Amino acid sequence: MKKRIWLVNQYAMPPKFESRIQTLKRAQYLIEFGYDVTIIGGSYLHNTGINLINDKRKYFEEDYDGVKFIHIKTSNYKKNGIKRLYTMLEFPIRLLLLSKKFEKPDAIAQIATVPFGNIVYFLAKKYNAKYIVDVVDLWPESFVALGLVSKFNPYLRFAYFAEHWLYMRADEIVFSMEGGKKYIIEKGWDIESGGDIDLNKVHYINNGVDLDDFDRNKNSFKIDDPDLENDAIFKVVYIGSIRLANDLQQLIDAANLLKQNKNIQFLIFGDGDYRPFLENYCKQNNIYNVIFKQKWIELKYVPYVLSKSSLNILNYKKSPIARFGGSQSKLFQYMASGKPICANIEMGYCPITKYNLGISKEFETAEEYANSILNFAEMDQVYYNRLCRNARITAENYDYKRLAADFEKLL
């Protein structure tokens, strides 16, 4: 009899909408390995305004190309306010109440959503299922690092308590950032530090990319864009969110210093609450070498876009949390494109530095950032090609099939 696995991720979406595909790809490959897998997510699709349930149904089940989904009804929200916080409580409670309608799992792997997501632990206990906690974001640590929550906030102590509580009760903990063990040690939660978490149950499985899908989509799904197709231009490409945490103004200020270099162009794909400000900033300062492209493109078109890039940009606001490593999904798509990467952050356990894929550095000024980009544009072709090869070869370490095989060992 097949072992039955629930992958619980409130923000999991049907494949046509999904851009954060780790849960989906894990499901697909575990099914290929012989498991009975169901993804359980909320009905409201984050950052889309779409709710899959607009009637009185409490949930519905759907099969998307062989992957079973259960969509639990969740409320709409627009921003990171009270309504979104409410859905983070609403989702696990409704799953708990509805669970008897679904086939009993042998293992539950849950994307950690502290503190309300901790409720799912009781579901695993109810069914005597193995309980795996997937940590893709160090919350609340990331909020503190970005200055969104004061370290003196009384709620913070409760949030850390809930995080510790969750890790302590998990059968296995999977961090998508390589410094997960370091994080637990810094908190003093490991046994050796006098805590109660056995580091032997702490594992590292990063985000990744499906190389077969990437190559197939690159050739099958193309965008008609004269800027992308202009091989005479050195194209600096950014894909992703445009929010405070991405700090794209530093990149745009660097672009401004390079606008006299007619062969260098900056192409920005993505959206966020900071995009209108930056578009206006470019107009006011006549930064004509920065072109804002589509606010959203389906994931299947991303490989083609990146294949036309000359340099891929990973851009974030400086944060001490980067010392634990990164797990940005775009990083692995950048690798798969076989193009160099320029990152404005220094990450612990950084693959860009480790495998010589480009540069990862905290640029102190826009001038320093601009000079680094110019170095890539003027780089010796032999060395540039070496960086390209390194990127593609490194992507093989993060192929989703390989990562799913690592995850299977925990079941």
Phi, psi and omega per residue, in radians:
M1 nan 2.352 -3.120
K2 -1.146 2.455 3.033
K3 -1.286 2.310 -3.055
R4 -1.699 2.203 -3.066
I5 -2.088 2.290 2.958
W6 -1.809 2.220 2.997
L7 -1.848 1.847 -3.037
V8 -1.700 2.023 -3.125
N9 -2.592 1.810 -3.083
Q10 -0.920 -0.547 -3.026
Y11 -1.719 0.168 3.072
A12 -1.171 2.434 -3.070
M13 -2.174 2.793 2.969
P14 -0.973 2.582 -3.039
P15 -0.901 -0.604 -3.078
K16 -1.180 -0.369 3.140
F17 -1.811 -0.262 -2.925
E18 -1.342 2.346 3.003
S19 -2.072 -0.415 3.062
R20 -1.726 1.545 -2.837
I21 -1.676 0.153 -3.071
Q22 -0.974 -0.850 -3.131
T23 -1.092 -0.768 -3.126
L24 -1.086 -0.825 -3.113
K25 -1.189 -0.631 3.083
R26 -1.071 -0.737 3.118
A27 -1.094 -0.814 -3.096
Q28 -1.036 -0.758 -3.097
Y29 -1.355 -0.572 3.053
L30 -1.134 -0.630 3.043
I31 -1.093 -0.752 3.100
E32 -1.073 -0.571 3.139
F33 -1.393 -0.076 3.057
G34 1.877 0.248 -3.133
Y35 -1.722 2.709 3.038
D36 -1.675 1.856 -2.963
V37 -2.045 2.392 3.035
T38 -2.264 2.281 3.022
I39 -1.624 2.277 3.128
I40 -2.037 2.066 -3.106
G41 -2.399 3.104 3.110
G42 -1.480 2.812 -3.123
S43 -1.402 -0.435 3.125
Y44 -1.487 2.208 -3.059
L45 -1.627 1.999 -3.024
H46 -0.968 2.328 3.076
N47 1.138 0.313 3.137
T48 -2.067 -0.421 -3.034
G49 1.365 0.113 -3.086
I50 -1.758 2.277 2.979
N51 -2.038 2.186 -3.082
L52 -1.321 -0.252 3.122
I53 -2.143 1.956 3.136
N54 -2.144 0.457 3.097
D55 -2.337 -2.744 -3.035
K56 -1.539 0.005 3.117
R57 -1.098 2.458 3.098
K58 -1.540 -0.353 3.110
Y59 -2.924 2.932 2.901
F60 -2.633 2.722 3.140
E61 -1.896 2.512 -3.115
E62 -2.580 2.571 3.064
D63 -1.930 2.098 3.114
Y64 -1.942 1.759 3.110
D65 0.903 0.779 3.067
G66 1.587 -0.054 3.096
V67 -1.875 2.106 -3.112
K68 -1.421 2.313 3.080
F69 -2.111 2.547 2.866
I70 -2.103 2.108 3.117
H71 -1.785 1.992 3.103
I72 -1.537 2.336 -3.099
K73 -1.095 2.204 3.058
T74 -2.314 2.730 -3.061
S75 -1.359 2.768 3.053
N76 -1.314 2.658 2.996
Y77 -2.682 2.840 -3.119
K78 -1.992 -0.753 -3.083
K79 -2.236 -3.119 -3.129
N80 -1.407 1.077 -3.119
G81 -2.048 -2.691 -3.068
I82 -1.078 -0.676 -3.106
K83 -1.122 -0.709 3.103
R84 -1.178 -0.705 3.101
L85 -1.028 -0.693 3.116
Y86 -1.072 -0.736 -3.132
T87 -1.137 -0.496 3.129
M88 -1.223 -0.374 3.013
L89 -1.590 -0.690 -3.109
E90 -1.044 -0.786 -3.059
F91 -1.074 -0.964 -3.101
P92 -1.164 -0.564 3.114
I93 -1.159 -0.792 3.128
R94 -1.142 -0.645 3.075
L95 -1.105 -0.748 3.125
L96 -1.053 -0.760 -3.103
L97 -1.268 -0.533 -3.089
L98 -1.608 -0.184 -2.951
S99 -1.009 -0.514 -3.103
K100 -1.168 -0.260 3.120
K101 -1.420 -0.207 -3.054
F102 -1.905 2.800 3.128
E103 -1.166 2.386 -3.060
K104 -1.067 2.296 -3.133
P105 -1.521 2.693 2.985
D106 -1.607 -0.436 3.102
A107 -2.597 2.509 3.057
I108 -2.129 2.131 3.046
A109 -1.951 2.097 -3.016
Q110 -2.100 2.322 2.954
I111 -1.205 2.121 -3.046
A112 -1.120 2.223 3.018
T113 -2.308 1.412 -3.095
V114 -1.277 2.424 0.029
P115 -1.686 -0.355 -2.961
F116 -1.202 -0.542 3.117
G117 -1.119 -0.268 3.110
N118 -1.025 -0.353 3.128
I119 -1.009 -0.529 -3.104
V120 -1.109 -0.429 3.076
Y121 -0.983 -0.713 -3.109
F122 -1.193 -0.477 3.059
L123 -1.181 -0.771 3.098
A124 -1.099 -0.712 3.128
K125 -1.126 -0.713 -3.139
K126 -1.013 -0.703 -3.084
Y127 -1.704 0.070 -3.095
N128 0.949 0.709 -3.116
A129 -1.694 2.570 3.042
K130 -1.093 2.391 -3.029
Y131 -2.034 1.993 -3.118
I132 -1.984 2.198 3.114
V133 -1.780 2.162 -3.136
D134 -1.760 2.025 -3.108
V135 -1.807 1.854 3.131
V136 -1.845 -0.134 3.128
D137 -2.612 2.243 3.140
L138 -1.398 1.481 3.130
W139 -1.868 2.308 0.223
P140 -1.569 0.036 -3.055
E141 -0.967 -0.675 -3.109
S142 -1.164 -0.604 3.115
F143 -1.158 -0.678 3.116
V144 -1.171 -0.769 -3.096
A145 -1.092 -0.613 -3.127
L146 -1.511 -0.018 3.116
G147 1.339 0.297 -3.131
L148 -1.426 -0.390 3.115
V149 -2.325 2.301 3.097
S150 -1.213 2.475 3.111
K151 -1.181 -0.150 3.103
F152 -1.712 0.005 3.127
N153 -1.098 2.173 -3.103
P154 -1.080 -0.464 3.110
Y155 -1.168 -0.468 -3.066
L156 -1.081 -0.705 3.137
R157 -1.070 -0.713 3.098
F158 -1.134 -0.714 -3.115
A159 -1.101 -0.759 3.090
Y160 -1.139 -0.662 3.091
F161 -1.054 -0.774 -3.134
A162 -1.148 -0.669 3.105
E163 -1.108 -0.842 3.119
H164 -1.055 -0.766 3.130
W165 -0.995 -0.758 -3.116
L166 -1.147 -0.829 -3.126
Y167 -1.106 -0.655 -3.108
M168 -1.110 -0.630 -3.055
R169 -1.589 -0.245 3.126
A170 -1.180 2.515 3.025
D171 -1.293 -0.642 3.087
E172 -2.468 2.539 3.081
I173 -2.119 2.216 3.139
V174 -2.026 1.999 3.062
F175 -1.658 2.388 3.060
S176 -1.493 -0.140 3.027
M177 -1.877 2.440 -2.968
E178 -1.150 -0.400 -3.101
G179 -1.555 0.429 -3.125
G180 -1.021 -0.769 3.125
K181 -1.127 -0.703 3.117
K182 -1.052 -0.692 3.134
Y183 -1.066 -0.823 -3.130
I184 -1.126 -0.668 3.116
I185 -1.155 -0.747 3.119
E186 -1.057 -0.585 3.122
K187 -1.362 -0.220 -3.115
G188 1.320 0.437 -3.076
W189 -1.620 -0.200 -3.116
D190 -1.396 2.765 -3.070
I191 -1.043 -0.740 -3.104
E192 -1.099 -0.476 3.127
S193 -1.577 0.094 -3.130
G194 1.699 0.100 3.130
G195 -1.600 -2.736 -3.035
D196 -2.305 0.284 3.131
I197 -1.864 2.124 3.109
D198 -1.383 2.056 -3.094
L199 -1.144 -0.251 3.091
N200 -1.181 -0.334 3.107
K201 -1.701 0.129 3.127
V202 -1.765 2.198 -3.023
H203 -2.266 2.847 3.128
Y204 -2.151 2.021 2.999
I205 -2.381 1.920 -3.026
N206 -1.368 3.047 2.956
N207 -1.152 3.114 -3.099
G208 -2.899 -2.731 -3.102
V209 -2.632 2.539 3.050
D210 -1.654 1.837 -3.022
L211 -1.160 -0.611 3.092
D212 -1.102 -0.808 3.105
D213 -1.095 -0.762 -3.100
F214 -1.009 -0.862 -3.087
D215 -1.197 -0.687 3.117
R216 -1.129 -0.793 -3.118
N217 -1.180 -0.599 3.127
K218 -1.013 -0.658 -3.095
N219 -1.548 -0.386 -3.015
S220 -1.765 -0.457 -3.041
F221 -2.190 1.750 -3.051
K222 -1.997 2.712 3.108
I223 -1.945 2.299 3.095
D224 -1.422 1.732 -3.062
D225 -2.504 1.950 -3.085
P226 -1.093 -0.509 3.112
D227 -1.184 -0.758 3.120
L228 -1.136 -0.621 -3.034
E229 -1.514 -0.011 -3.134
N230 -1.469 1.731 -3.094
D231 -1.326 -0.121 3.117
A232 -1.456 -0.145 -3.082
I233 -1.855 2.437 2.976
F234 -1.468 1.910 -2.979
K235 -1.705 2.044 3.079
V236 -1.701 2.008 -2.972
V237 -2.006 2.313 2.978
Y238 -2.111 2.310 3.058
I239 -2.218 2.284 3.064
G240 2.505 -2.899 -3.114
S241 -1.189 2.631 3.091
I242 -2.147 1.419 -3.077
R243 -2.286 3.122 -3.110
L244 -0.949 -0.749 -3.067
A245 -1.158 -0.358 -3.119
N246 -1.492 -0.358 3.006
D247 0.854 0.858 -3.074
L248 -1.264 -0.209 3.135
Q249 -1.091 -0.586 3.104
Q250 -1.084 -0.700 3.087
L251 -1.139 -0.739 -3.121
I252 -1.179 -0.639 3.065
D253 -1.132 -0.618 3.067
A254 -1.157 -0.724 3.108
A255 -1.064 -0.669 3.139
N256 -1.033 -0.636 -3.141
L257 -1.287 -0.267 -3.096
L258 -1.891 0.131 -3.007
K259 -1.213 -0.274 3.054
Q260 -1.353 -0.256 3.060
N261 -1.457 1.654 -2.975
K262 -1.128 -0.299 -3.100
N263 -1.642 0.127 3.120
I264 -2.040 2.212 -3.112
Q265 -2.332 2.488 -3.114
F266 -1.900 2.139 -3.120
L267 -2.011 2.125 -3.060
I268 -2.047 2.065 3.106
F269 -1.928 2.218 3.101
G270 2.473 3.092 -3.073
D271 -2.565 2.926 3.133
G272 2.831 2.988 -3.040
D273 -1.195 -0.177 -3.138
Y274 -1.660 -0.177 -3.073
R275 -1.101 -0.832 -3.131
P276 -0.997 -0.709 3.115
F277 -1.068 -0.784 -3.089
L278 -1.212 -0.646 3.077
E279 -1.077 -0.754 3.105
N280 -1.166 -0.655 3.116
Y281 -1.063 -0.724 3.123
C282 -1.144 -0.696 3.133
K283 -1.156 -0.781 -3.103
Q284 -1.125 -0.565 -3.073
N285 -1.819 0.181 3.091
N286 0.934 0.771 3.109
I287 -1.567 1.414 -2.963
Y288 -1.448 -0.148 3.139
N289 -1.585 0.087 3.028
V290 -1.855 2.121 -3.127
I291 -2.077 2.083 3.077
F292 -1.461 2.162 -3.091
K293 -1.755 -2.683 -3.068
Q294 -1.000 2.477 3.091
K295 -1.234 -0.522 3.118
W296 -2.635 2.339 3.014
I297 -2.232 2.512 3.098
E298 -1.032 2.555 -3.079
L299 -0.978 -0.558 -3.084
K300 -1.162 -0.328 3.112
Y301 -1.574 -0.247 -3.086
V302 -1.057 -0.760 -3.140
P303 -0.998 -0.686 3.125
Y304 -1.138 -0.769 3.129
V305 -1.009 -0.849 -3.096
L306 -1.202 -0.511 3.119
S307 -1.164 -0.382 3.133
K308 -1.648 -0.071 3.127
S309 -1.297 2.737 2.988
S310 -1.831 -0.516 -3.134
L311 -2.627 2.256 3.140
N312 -1.768 2.406 -3.023
I313 -1.874 2.262 2.985
L314 -1.980 1.960 -2.950
N315 -2.271 2.161 3.137
Y316 -2.511 2.749 2.990
K317 -1.184 2.448 -3.137
K318 -0.977 2.330 -3.101
S319 -2.625 2.358 3.109
P320 -1.149 -0.311 -3.123
I321 -1.209 -0.307 3.137
A322 -1.114 -0.283 -3.139
R323 -1.125 -0.319 3.138
F324 -1.558 -0.033 3.126
G325 1.809 3.021 -3.109
G326 -2.169 2.796 3.103
S327 -2.526 0.599 -3.108
Q328 -1.175 2.199 -3.089
S329 -1.074 -0.583 -3.118
K330 -1.147 -0.492 -3.137
L331 -1.010 -0.705 -3.075
F332 -1.390 -0.489 2.987
Q333 -1.202 -0.671 3.057
Y334 -1.023 -0.796 3.112
M335 -1.020 -0.821 -3.088
A336 -1.076 -0.485 -3.133
S337 -1.215 -0.304 -3.128
G338 1.217 0.635 3.101
K339 -2.199 2.655 -3.129
P340 -1.093 2.776 -3.106
I341 -2.155 2.341 3.029
C342 -2.050 2.019 -3.128
A343 -2.025 2.413 -3.119
N344 -1.650 0.329 3.103
I345 -2.270 2.655 3.007
E346 -1.786 2.019 -3.124
M347 -1.812 2.531 2.945
G348 -1.175 2.605 3.093
Y349 0.992 0.634 -2.953
C350 -1.285 2.066 3.118
P351 -1.207 -0.447 3.126
I352 -1.105 -0.732 3.118
T353 -1.349 -0.786 -3.059
K354 -1.044 -0.731 -3.044
Y355 -1.847 0.143 3.117
N356 0.966 1.165 -3.125
L357 -1.837 -0.035 -3.075
G358 2.671 -2.209 3.134
I359 -2.441 2.465 3.044
S360 -2.319 1.897 -2.992
K361 -2.709 2.508 3.032
E362 -1.411 1.814 -3.142
F363 -1.344 2.184 -3.096
E364 -1.315 -0.466 -3.103
T365 -2.421 2.834 3.056
A366 -1.105 -0.575 3.121
E367 -1.091 -0.736 3.139
E368 -1.140 -0.696 3.111
Y369 -1.116 -0.813 -3.125
A370 -1.079 -0.727 3.132
N371 -1.109 -0.643 3.123
S372 -1.139 -0.768 3.116
I373 -1.117 -0.710 3.120
L374 -1.113 -0.613 3.095
N375 -1.053 -0.676 3.098
F376 -1.180 -0.722 -3.107
A377 -1.137 -0.534 -3.099
E378 -1.818 0.192 -3.040
M379 -1.176 2.547 3.009
D380 -0.944 2.298 -3.022
Q381 -1.074 -0.608 -3.138
V382 -1.122 -0.785 3.140
Y383 -1.220 -0.665 3.088
Y384 -1.027 -0.784 3.135
N385 -1.124 -0.561 3.103
R386 -1.145 -0.736 3.089
L387 -1.079 -0.685 3.110
C388 -1.074 -0.807 3.123
R389 -1.110 -0.735 3.134
N390 -1.026 -0.721 -3.120
A391 -1.079 -0.832 -3.095
R392 -1.182 -0.719 3.130
I393 -1.108 -0.716 -3.137
T394 -1.129 -0.591 3.137
A395 -1.007 -0.494 -3.134
E396 -1.102 -0.496 3.100
N397 -1.199 -0.336 -3.060
Y398 -2.035 0.378 3.081
D399 -1.156 2.354 -3.040
Y400 -1.030 -0.527 3.128
K401 -1.158 -0.728 3.101
R402 -1.149 -0.719 -3.132
L403 -1.180 -0.644 3.102
A404 -1.145 -0.621 3.085
A405 -1.128 -0.643 3.063
D406 -1.144 -0.710 3.136
F407 -1.158 -0.652 -3.124
E408 -0.990 -0.566 -3.126
K409 -1.097 -0.325 -3.102
L410 -1.574 -0.202 -3.051
L411 -1.366 nan nan
